């Protein structure tokens, strides 16, 4: 998996500002189509 930068320090998978999850799942954030990153969210997040 390529390096994925993550600044969410509360996430269990955040390892030195990089995502250490074995895979990530990204969903739309309540929008029928995404035009910017604000319209998306990371479903892989787990609280530290």
PQR file with spaces between the fields and no chain letter, atoms N, CA, C, O and H, PARSE charges and radii, in Angstrom:
ATOM       1  N    UNK     1       0.842   -1.163    0.000 -0.4000 1.5000
ATOM       2  CA   UNK     1       0.000    0.000    0.000 -0.0000 2.0000
ATOM       3  C    UNK     1       0.897    1.239    0.000  0.5500 1.7000
ATOM       4  O    UNK     1       1.901    1.266    0.711 -0.5500 1.4000
ATOM       5  N    UNK     2       0.559    2.247   -0.771 -0.4000 1.5000
ATOM       6  CA   UNK     2       1.372    3.474   -0.798 -0.0000 2.0000
ATOM       7  C    UNK     2       1.285    4.216    0.532  0.5500 1.7000
ATOM       8  O    UNK     2       0.364    3.989    1.316 -0.5500 1.4000
ATOM       9  H    UNK     2      -0.257    2.225   -1.348  0.4000 1.0000
ATOM      10  N    UNK     3       2.247    5.103    0.783 -0.4000 1.5000
ATOM      11  CA   UNK     3       2.208    5.922    1.996 -0.0000 2.0000
ATOM      12  C    UNK     3       0.989    6.830    1.956  0.5500 1.7000
ATOM      13  O    UNK     3       0.741    7.512    0.962 -0.5500 1.4000
ATOM      14  H    UNK     3       2.995    5.288    0.146  0.4000 1.0000
ATOM      15  N    UNK     4       0.231    6.832    3.049 -0.4000 1.5000
ATOM      16  CA   UNK     4      -0.943    7.688    3.169 -0.0000 2.0000
ATOM      17  C    UNK     4      -0.732    8.568    4.389  0.5500 1.7000
ATOM      18  O    UNK     4      -0.673    8.069    5.512 -0.5500 1.4000
ATOM      19  H    UNK     4       0.433    6.278    3.856  0.4000 1.0000
ATOM      20  N    UNK     5      -0.619    9.870    4.177 -0.4000 1.5000
ATOM      21  CA   UNK     5      -0.407   10.817    5.264 -0.0000 2.0000
ATOM      22  C    UNK     5      -1.691   10.956    6.065  0.5500 1.7000
ATOM      23  O    UNK     5      -2.778   11.047    5.496 -0.5500 1.4000
ATOM      24  H    UNK     5      -0.667   10.275    3.264  0.4000 1.0000
ATOM      25  N    UNK     6      -1.565   10.971    7.387 -0.4000 1.5000
ATOM      26  CA   UNK     6      -2.721   11.112    8.272 -0.0000 2.0000
ATOM      27  C    UNK     6      -2.346   11.981    9.459  0.5500 1.7000
ATOM      28  O    UNK     6      -1.389   11.678   10.173 -0.5500 1.4000
ATOM      29  H    UNK     6      -0.681   10.897    7.850  0.4000 1.0000
ATOM      30  N    UNK     7      -3.088   13.055    9.677 -0.4000 1.5000
ATOM      31  CA   UNK     7      -2.807   13.936   10.815 -0.0000 2.0000
ATOM      32  C    UNK     7      -3.779   13.719   11.972  0.5500 1.7000
ATOM      33  O    UNK     7      -3.783   14.501   12.922 -0.5500 1.4000
ATOM      34  H    UNK     7      -3.865   13.300    9.098  0.4000 1.0000
ATOM      35  N    UNK     8      -4.598   12.675   11.910 -0.4000 1.5000
ATOM      36  CA   UNK     8      -5.555   12.383   12.981 -0.0000 2.0000
ATOM      37  C    UNK     8      -4.832   11.568   14.060  0.5500 1.7000
ATOM      38  O    UNK     8      -4.801   10.338   14.007 -0.5500 1.4000
ATOM      39  H    UNK     8      -4.594   12.039   11.138  0.4000 1.0000
ATOM      40  N    UNK     9      -4.257   12.266   15.032 -0.4000 1.5000
ATOM      41  CA   UNK     9      -3.435   11.595   16.046 -0.0000 2.0000
ATOM      42  C    UNK     9      -4.248   10.680   16.951  0.5500 1.7000
ATOM      43  O    UNK     9      -3.674    9.816   17.614 -0.5500 1.4000
ATOM      44  H    UNK     9      -4.282   13.265   15.075  0.4000 1.0000
ATOM      45  N    UNK    10      -5.573   10.845   17.000 -0.4000 1.5000
ATOM      46  CA   UNK    10      -6.415    9.994   17.841 -0.0000 2.0000
ATOM      47  C    UNK    10      -6.674    8.622   17.223  0.5500 1.7000
ATOM      48  O    UNK    10      -7.244    7.751   17.879 -0.5500 1.4000
ATOM      49  H    UNK    10      -6.039   11.546   16.461  0.4000 1.0000
ATOM      50  N    UNK    11      -6.265    8.421   15.982 -0.4000 1.5000
ATOM      51  CA   UNK    11      -6.539    7.157   15.296 -0.0000 2.0000
ATOM      52  C    UNK    11      -5.507    6.092   15.668  0.5500 1.7000
ATOM      53  O    UNK    11      -4.305    6.359   15.692 -0.5500 1.4000
ATOM      54  H    UNK    11      -5.802    9.129   15.449  0.4000 1.0000
ATOM      55  N    UNK    12      -5.986    4.896   15.954 -0.4000 1.5000
ATOM      56  CA   UNK    12      -5.136    3.755   16.296 -0.0000 2.0000
ATOM      57  C    UNK    12      -4.103    3.462   15.203  0.5500 1.7000
ATOM      58  O    UNK    12      -2.997    3.014   15.505 -0.5500 1.4000
ATOM      59  H    UNK    12      -6.962    4.679   15.935  0.4000 1.0000
ATOM      60  N    UNK    13      -4.452    3.708   13.952 -0.4000 1.5000
ATOM      61  CA   UNK    13      -3.579    3.369   12.824 -0.0000 2.0000
ATOM      62  C    UNK    13      -2.559    4.453   12.482  0.5500 1.7000
ATOM      63  O    UNK    13      -1.722    4.243   11.604 -0.5500 1.4000
ATOM      64  H    UNK    13      -5.351    4.071   13.707  0.4000 1.0000
ATOM      65  N    UNK    14      -2.607    5.605   13.151 -0.4000 1.5000
ATOM      66  CA   UNK    14      -1.659    6.677   12.860 -0.0000 2.0000
ATOM      67  C    UNK    14      -0.295    6.320   13.433  0.5500 1.7000
ATOM      68  O    UNK    14      -0.127    6.235   14.650 -0.5500 1.4000
ATOM      69  H    UNK    14      -3.286    5.775   13.864  0.4000 1.0000
ATOM      70  N    UNK    15       0.668    6.113   12.561 -0.4000 1.5000
ATOM      71  CA   UNK    15       2.041    5.773   12.935 -0.0000 2.0000
ATOM      72  C    UNK    15       2.981    6.820   12.352  0.5500 1.7000
ATOM      73  O    UNK    15       3.324    6.772   11.171 -0.5500 1.4000
ATOM      74  H    UNK    15       0.532    6.181   11.572  0.4000 1.0000
ATOM      75  N    UNK    16       3.397    7.774   13.198 -0.4000 1.5000
ATOM      76  CA   UNK    16       4.312    8.835   12.751 -0.0000 2.0000
ATOM      77  C    UNK    16       3.754    9.615   11.561  0.5500 1.7000
ATOM      78  O    UNK    16       4.458    9.853   10.579 -0.5500 1.4000
ATOM      79  H    UNK    16       3.119    7.814   14.158  0.4000 1.0000
ATOM      80  N    UNK    17       2.501   10.004   11.657 -0.4000 1.5000
ATOM      81  CA   UNK    17       1.786   10.807   10.659 -0.0000 2.0000
ATOM      82  C    UNK    17       1.542   10.043    9.347  0.5500 1.7000
ATOM      83  O    UNK    17       1.300   10.659    8.310 -0.5500 1.4000
ATOM      84  H    UNK    17       1.930    9.811   12.454  0.4000 1.0000
ATOM      85  N    UNK    18       1.606    8.713    9.391 -0.4000 1.5000
ATOM      86  CA   UNK    18       1.270    7.875    8.239 -0.0000 2.0000
ATOM      87  C    UNK    18       0.257    6.825    8.673  0.5500 1.7000
ATOM      88  O    UNK    18       0.287    6.355    9.811 -0.5500 1.4000
ATOM      89  H    UNK    18       1.803    8.213   10.234  0.4000 1.0000
ATOM      90  N    UNK    19      -0.634    6.461    7.766 -0.4000 1.5000
ATOM      91  CA   UNK    19      -1.646    5.451    8.051 -0.0000 2.0000
ATOM      92  C    UNK    19      -1.018    4.060    8.016  0.5500 1.7000
ATOM      93  O    UNK    19      -0.432    3.656    7.011 -0.5500 1.4000
ATOM      94  H    UNK    19      -0.658    6.842    6.842  0.4000 1.0000
ATOM      95  N    UNK    20      -1.149    3.328    9.136 -0.4000 1.5000
ATOM      96  CA   UNK    20      -0.595    1.984    9.224 -0.0000 2.0000
ATOM      97  C    UNK    20      -1.640    0.891    9.094  0.5500 1.7000
ATOM      98  O    UNK    20      -1.350   -0.278    9.348 -0.5500 1.4000
ATOM      99  H    UNK    20      -1.625    3.656    9.952  0.4000 1.0000
ATOM     100  N    UNK    21      -2.867    1.260    8.697 -0.4000 1.5000
ATOM     101  CA   UNK    21      -3.924    0.261    8.533 -0.0000 2.0000
ATOM     102  C    UNK    21      -3.608   -0.648    7.347  0.5500 1.7000
ATOM     103  O    UNK    21      -2.997   -0.195    6.379 -0.5500 1.4000
ATOM     104  H    UNK    21      -3.103    2.210    8.491  0.4000 1.0000
ATOM     105  N    UNK    22      -4.010   -1.924    7.399 -0.4000 1.5000
ATOM     106  CA   UNK    22      -3.748   -2.832    6.285 -0.0000 2.0000
ATOM     107  C    UNK    22      -4.531   -2.465    5.032  0.5500 1.7000
ATOM     108  O    UNK    22      -4.152   -2.855    3.928 -0.5500 1.4000
ATOM     109  H    UNK    22      -4.507   -2.292    8.185  0.4000 1.0000
ATOM     110  N    UNK    23      -5.616   -1.722    5.194 -0.4000 1.5000
ATOM     111  CA   UNK    23      -6.399   -1.191    4.075 -0.0000 2.0000
ATOM     112  C    UNK    23      -7.180   -0.005    4.593  0.5500 1.7000
ATOM     113  O    UNK    23      -7.364    0.128    5.803 -0.5500 1.4000
ATOM     114  H    UNK    23      -5.924   -1.405    6.091  0.4000 1.0000
ATOM     115  N    UNK    24      -7.642    0.854    3.712 -0.4000 1.5000
ATOM     116  CA   UNK    24      -8.492    1.965    4.124 -0.0000 2.0000
ATOM     117  C    UNK    24      -9.793    1.924    3.340  0.5500 1.7000
ATOM     118  O    UNK    24      -9.848    1.439    2.210 -0.5500 1.4000
ATOM     119  H    UNK    24      -7.493    0.745    2.729  0.4000 1.0000
ATOM     120  N    UNK    25     -10.832    2.443    3.967 -0.4000 1.5000
ATOM     121  CA   UNK    25     -12.130    2.558    3.308 -0.0000 2.0000
ATOM     122  C    UNK    25     -12.563    4.004    3.418  0.5500 1.7000
ATOM     123  O    UNK    25     -12.633    4.551    4.518 -0.5500 1.4000
ATOM     124  H    UNK    25     -10.787    2.837    4.885  0.4000 1.0000
ATOM     125  N    UNK    26     -12.855    4.627    2.290 -0.4000 1.5000
ATOM     126  CA   UNK    26     -13.288    6.018    2.243 -0.0000 2.0000
ATOM     127  C    UNK    26     -14.695    6.055    1.666  0.5500 1.7000
ATOM     128  O    UNK    26     -14.968    5.456    0.626 -0.5500 1.4000
ATOM     129  H    UNK    26     -12.798    4.183    1.396  0.4000 1.0000
ATOM     130  N    UNK    27     -15.575    6.757    2.344 -0.4000 1.5000
ATOM     131  CA   UNK    27     -16.974    6.877    1.927 -0.0000 2.0000
ATOM     132  C    UNK    27     -17.303    8.337    1.625  0.5500 1.7000
ATOM     133  O    UNK    27     -16.544    9.243    1.971 -0.5500 1.4000
ATOM     134  H    UNK    27     -15.353    7.243    3.190  0.4000 1.0000
ATOM     135  N    UNK    28     -18.427    8.544    0.984 -0.4000 1.5000
ATOM     136  CA   UNK    28     -18.935    9.901    0.802 -0.0000 2.0000
ATOM     137  C    UNK    28     -19.457   10.386    2.144  0.5500 1.7000
ATOM     138  O    UNK    28     -19.936    9.590    2.952 -0.5500 1.4000
ATOM     139  H    UNK    28     -19.043    7.808    0.703  0.4000 1.0000
ATOM     140  N    UNK    29     -19.369   11.662    2.379 -0.4000 1.5000
ATOM     141  CA   UNK    29     -19.787   12.260    3.642 -0.0000 2.0000
ATOM     142  C    UNK    29     -21.193   12.838    3.503  0.5500 1.7000
ATOM     143  O    UNK    29     -21.378   14.053    3.586 -0.5500 1.4000
ATOM     144  H    UNK    29     -18.981   12.309    1.723  0.4000 1.0000
ATOM     145  N    UNK    30     -22.188   11.967    3.291 -0.4000 1.5000
ATOM     146  CA   UNK    30     -23.573   12.414    3.193 -0.0000 2.0000
ATOM     147  C    UNK    30     -23.917   13.109    1.892  0.5500 1.7000
ATOM     148  O    UNK    30     -24.976   13.728    1.791 -0.5500 1.4000
ATOM     149  H    UNK    30     -22.037   10.981    3.224  0.4000 1.0000
ATOM     150  N    UNK    31     -23.060   13.024    0.904 -0.4000 1.5000
ATOM     151  CA   UNK    31     -23.280   13.686   -0.382 -0.0000 2.0000
ATOM     152  C    UNK    31     -23.489   12.630   -1.459  0.5500 1.7000
ATOM     153  O    UNK    31     -22.922   11.540   -1.391 -0.5500 1.4000
ATOM     154  H    UNK    31     -22.200   12.522    0.987  0.4000 1.0000
ATOM     155  N    UNK    32     -24.312   12.963   -2.459 -0.4000 1.5000
ATOM     156  CA   UNK    32     -24.541   12.004   -3.545 -0.0000 2.0000
ATOM     157  C    UNK    32     -23.345   11.924   -4.492  0.5500 1.7000
ATOM     158  O    UNK    32     -23.172   10.929   -5.195 -0.5500 1.4000
ATOM     159  H    UNK    32     -24.773   13.848   -2.514  0.4000 1.0000
ATOM     160  N    UNK    33     -22.522   12.975   -4.511 -0.4000 1.5000
ATOM     161  CA   UNK    33     -21.288   12.952   -5.299 -0.0000 2.0000
ATOM     162  C    UNK    33     -20.248   13.817   -4.591  0.5500 1.7000
ATOM     163  O    UNK    33     -20.593   14.805   -3.943 -0.5500 1.4000
ATOM     164  H    UNK    33     -22.664   13.784   -3.941  0.4000 1.0000
ATOM     165  N    UNK    34     -19.002   13.450   -4.714 -0.4000 1.5000
ATOM     166  CA   UNK    34     -17.928   14.174   -4.053 -0.0000 2.0000
ATOM     167  C    UNK    34     -17.234   15.103   -5.031  0.5500 1.7000
ATOM     168  O    UNK    34     -16.742   14.675   -6.075 -0.5500 1.4000
ATOM     169  H    UNK    34     -18.722   12.647   -5.241  0.4000 1.0000
ATOM     170  N    UNK    35     -17.200   16.386   -4.678 -0.4000 1.5000
ATOM     171  CA   UNK    35     -16.504   17.382   -5.491 -0.0000 2.0000
ATOM     172  C    UNK    35     -15.219   17.868   -4.824  0.5500 1.7000
ATOM     173  O    UNK    35     -14.386   18.504   -5.469 -0.5500 1.4000
ATOM     174  H    UNK    35     -17.599   16.734   -3.830  0.4000 1.0000
ATOM     175  N    UNK    36     -15.056   17.569   -3.531 -0.4000 1.5000
ATOM     176  CA   UNK    36     -13.852   17.960   -2.797 -0.0000 2.0000
ATOM     177  C    UNK    36     -13.643   16.997   -1.636  0.5500 1.7000
ATOM     178  O    UNK    36     -14.510   16.171   -1.350 -0.5500 1.4000
ATOM     179  H    UNK    36     -15.733   17.052   -3.006  0.4000 1.0000
ATOM     180  N    UNK    37     -12.499   17.096   -0.966 -0.4000 1.5000
ATOM     181  CA   UNK    37     -12.210   16.204    0.153 -0.0000 2.0000
ATOM     182  C    UNK    37     -13.188   16.397    1.308  0.5500 1.7000
ATOM     183  O    UNK    37     -13.380   15.484    2.111 -0.5500 1.4000
ATOM     184  H    UNK    37     -11.795   17.767   -1.198  0.4000 1.0000
ATOM     185  N    UNK    38     -13.809   17.576    1.403 -0.4000 1.5000
ATOM     186  CA   UNK    38     -14.812   17.817    2.444 -0.0000 2.0000
ATOM     187  C    UNK    38     -16.022   16.895    2.301  0.5500 1.7000
ATOM     188  O    UNK    38     -16.752   16.672    3.267 -0.5500 1.4000
ATOM     189  H    UNK    38     -13.653   18.318    0.750  0.4000 1.0000
ATOM     190  N    UNK    39     -16.230   16.370    1.123 -0.4000 1.5000
ATOM     191  CA   UNK    39     -17.371   15.494    0.857 -0.0000 2.0000
ATOM     192  C    UNK    39     -17.044   14.024    1.093  0.5500 1.7000
ATOM     193  O    UNK    39     -17.835   13.152    0.733 -0.5500 1.4000
ATOM     194  H    UNK    39     -15.637   16.551    0.338  0.4000 1.0000
ATOM     195  N    UNK    40     -15.884   13.737    1.694 -0.4000 1.5000
ATOM     196  CA   UNK    40     -15.475   12.354    1.953 -0.0000 2.0000
ATOM     197  C    UNK    40     -15.130   12.170    3.416  0.5500 1.7000
ATOM     198  O    UNK    40     -14.949   13.145    4.145 -0.5500 1.4000
ATOM     199  H    UNK    40     -15.241   14.446    1.986  0.4000 1.0000
ATOM     200  N    UNK    41     -15.037   10.903    3.854 -0.4000 1.5000
ATOM     201  CA   UNK    41     -14.630   10.596    5.226 -0.0000 2.0000
ATOM     202  C    UNK    41     -13.965    9.222    5.260  0.5500 1.7000
ATOM     203  O    UNK    41     -14.246    8.362    4.425 -0.5500 1.4000
ATOM     204  H    UNK    41     -15.184   10.111    3.262  0.4000 1.0000
ATOM     205  N    UNK    42     -13.088    9.031    6.228 -0.4000 1.5000
ATOM     206  CA   UNK    42     -12.368    7.771    6.386 -0.0000 2.0000
ATOM     207  C    UNK    42     -13.166    6.844    7.302  0.5500 1.7000
ATOM     208  O    UNK    42     -13.365    7.154    8.477 -0.5500 1.4000
ATOM     209  H    UNK    42     -12.859    9.730    6.907  0.4000 1.0000
ATOM     210  N    UNK    43     -13.617    5.723    6.776 -0.4000 1.5000
ATOM     211  CA   UNK    43     -14.369    4.752    7.554 -0.0000 2.0000
ATOM     212  C    UNK    43     -13.454    3.798    8.329  0.5500 1.7000
ATOM     213  O    UNK    43     -13.939    3.026    9.157 -0.5500 1.4000
ATOM     214  H    UNK    43     -13.455    5.472    5.822  0.4000 1.0000
ATOM     215  N    UNK    44     -12.149    3.838    8.077 -0.4000 1.5000
ATOM     216  CA   UNK    44     -11.194    2.947    8.728 -0.0000 2.0000
ATOM     217  C    UNK    44     -10.823    3.435   10.129  0.5500 1.7000
ATOM     218  O    UNK    44     -10.269    2.670   10.919 -0.5500 1.4000
ATOM     219  H    UNK    44     -11.756    4.465    7.404  0.4000 1.0000
ATOM     220  N    UNK    45     -11.120    4.691   10.446 -0.4000 1.5000
ATOM     221  CA   UNK    45     -10.764    5.292   11.735 -0.0000 2.0000
ATOM     222  C    UNK    45     -11.176    4.429   12.918  0.5500 1.7000
ATOM     223  O    UNK    45     -12.314    3.967   12.997 -0.5500 1.4000
ATOM     224  H    UNK    45     -11.570    5.312    9.804  0.4000 1.0000
ATOM     225  N    UNK    46     -10.231    4.216   13.843 -0.4000 1.5000
ATOM     226  CA   UNK    46     -10.498    3.580   15.130 -0.0000 2.0000
ATOM     227  C    UNK    46      -9.850    4.443   16.201  0.5500 1.7000
ATOM     228  O    UNK    46      -8.679    4.804   16.082 -0.5500 1.4000
ATOM     229  H    UNK    46      -9.306    4.592   13.779  0.4000 1.0000
ATOM     230  N    UNK    47     -10.591    4.773   17.235 -0.4000 1.5000
ATOM     231  CA   UNK    47     -10.074    5.613   18.324 -0.0000 2.0000
ATOM     232  C    UNK    47      -8.922    4.906   19.028  0.5500 1.7000
ATOM     233  O    UNK    47      -8.997    3.714   19.324 -0.5500 1.4000
ATOM     234  H    UNK    47     -11.542    4.480   17.331  0.4000 1.0000
ATOM     235  N    UNK    48      -7.876    5.641   19.286 -0.4000 1.5000
ATOM     236  CA   UNK    48      -6.685    5.141   19.965 -0.0000 2.0000
ATOM     237  C    UNK    48      -6.981    4.739   21.373  0.5500 1.7000
ATOM     238  O    UNK    48      -6.084    4.294   22.089 -0.5500 1.4000
ATOM     239  H    UNK    48      -7.815    6.609   19.046  0.4000 1.0000
